[in-house]
């Protein structure tokens, strides 16, 4: 079986991992990967947990589901493998970082592992997808699991920053205790939303770093 959740998460998620719906989910995913070409590769389905341990979380960024093109998805929300062209949403994220910090940063990779390794949990609501078919695994109860992850992280941690971009992510605010955490919301960085003035200028990256600094945590090198 391809269930590989990083050890620091096991204690916190164990009850969920033993539930019938989750066992059924894994069986359905096994069938999907046998029948169709699906992404990310099996060994990267739980990569968000591997790259960002439970103990190290500072920030949670929520995405919807993985990129559905060949070789793109690496198990981290908004992130792609090193050799893949930077997607439009991520390019807009980088543009906002440049504006926010008044820098000229020209990344040559859309791989966000470096964020995850600094404590940014890059969590998609649905962790798998069929090739060229967005939201094709939405029906497989991934969100029952990832909603619980958000709730557990909110309940068991303090002083995190949750970045909720777009209407879909903002619906997840109901699982977050706003008395313990900082929640920042804006439009989605996709071109459609960004071009309507709902993304650029949100300054989420400097606001996040200012909050981390105020509570004595290391700021993120975006």
N, C-alpha and C positions, 0 to 999 in steps of 0.2 A: 504494500500500500504506500501511497505517496504522501501520507500525512507526516510532515516534518515541521513542527512548530517549535521554535527556539525554546530552550529549556526554561528561561526566565518567565515565559508565558504559560507554561504548562500548569503550574499551581493555580493560576488565576482563571484559566479557561477549562480546567479539567471537568467540571460538572457539565459544561456545555458540550465538550467533546464526547461525552458518554451518552448524550441524549439520542433517542431514536431518530429524530429528524436529521441530526448531523451524520449519523451512520448511513442513513438513506441517501443523504446528499453526496457523500463520498462514493457510494455505489453508483449513483446516477452520473457523477462526474467520470468515473471509470468507464462507464458505458459510452458516454459522449466522446471521450478521448479515443476509444476503440473504434467508434463508428464514424466520427468526423475528425477533421483537422481542427484542433482547438489551441488556444493560447491563454496564458503563457505556457511554456513547457511544464510538464508535471512537477519537475523539481523546483520550479519557481513560483508555484501557486501561492505558497505561504511566505514568499520572500520578504514581504513587508515586516513580518515578525522576526525573521532571521536578521535583517539588516538593522533593525531598531529594537533593542531589547526592552522589555517592560520596565526595567529599572531606569533606563536612560531616557524615557520619553519626556520631551519638553513641549512638543508641538504635534498637533494632529491635523493633517490635511486630507480632506475627503474627496474622492473621485467617484465616478459612477461605475464604469466597468473597463476592462483592459482594452488597449488598442487591438484591433482585429485584423491588422495586416501581417503578412508573413515576416517573422523576425523582429517585430517591433516590441511587443510587451515583455517586460522583465519582472512583473509582479509588484511593481511600485506604482502608485497612482501618478499620472502625468509624465512618467518616466519612460524612456525608450533605451534600447541597447546602443552602445557607443557608435556603431556603424550606420545607424538609422538617421535619416534626415529629421531634424528637429521639427516636431509637429507644430501647427499654428498656435494652439493654446499655450504650449510651453514657450514658444517664441514670444508670445505676449506677456507671459510671466517674466521672462528675462528682460523684456523692454521695461516693465514696471519696476523691476529691481534697479535697473540703470537709472531711471527717472527718480526713484525714491531716494537713492543714495548719491545722486548726481555723479555717476561713474560712467565709464565707457567700457563695458564688459562684453566681449564677443565670444561666447562659448562655442566650442566646436563639437560639443556632445550634449545630448539630451538625457544622459544617464544621471539620475538623481541619487545614486547610492551615497554620494558624499553628504547629501542632506540627511539621509536616513542614519548614517553613521554618527551624525552630530545630535541625534535625538528627535528627528522628524519622522513621525509615523505616517507613511504615505499609503493610506488605506482606501482601496476601492470598495464600494458597497457590494459589488458582485466580483468575485475573484477570477472568473474564467469566462471565455467567450468562444463561439465558433468562428472560424475564419470568415472574414468579410461579412459578418452578420452581427452588427451591434445589438446589445441587449438580448442576445439569443439564449443566455443562461439566467435571465432575470427570474424565470419561473422555478428555479431549482432551490429556492429557500436560502440562498447565500445571505440575503439581507437579514434573515432571522438570526444568523450567526454574527454578521458584522455589526448589526444594531446592538447586540449583546456585548460585543467587544467595546463599542463606544461607551455603553452604560457602565461596564466594569471599569474601564479606564477612568471615567469620570468619577465613579464612586470611590475608587481605591487610590487615586492620585490627587495631588493638590497643585494649584498654580500652574496649570497647563494653558497653552494657547490653542484654541480650536479655530482653524481658518475654514469658513464655510462659504464656498464660492458657487453662486448660482442657486436657483430655487430648489433643486434636488437636494443639494448638500444642506441647505438651510432647514429643510424639514427634519434633519437629524438633531437639531438643537433640543428637541424634547427629551433626548436621552442624556443631556449634559446639564450638570448642576452649575448654573451661572453664578451662584454665590461663592464657588470655589475656584472658578476658572475664568479666563478671559476668552470671550467669543467675539471674533471679528467676522463680519459678513460683507459681501459685495456681489456684484454680478460675476458671471463666469468669465474666465479669460478667453473663451472661444471667440473667433473673429466676429460673429454675429452680435454677441453681447458686448464685446469690447468696443466695437465700432458704433454702438448706440450710447456710449459714454458710461457704461455700467461697470467697467473694470479699471481703466487707467486712472491713476490718482488716488487709489484706495490706501496707499502707503502701508499696506499690511506688513511689509517686511521690516521697515524701520520701527513701526509700532510694536511688532513682536519683539524685536531686539531691545527696545526701550523697556518693555515689561520684564523680559528676562533679566536685564541689568538691575531693575528696581528690586528684584527678589534675590539678587546675588547669584544668578546663574550665568554661565558662559553664553554669550551671544552667538547666533548662528552666522557662519560665513556663507552667505547666500551665493 
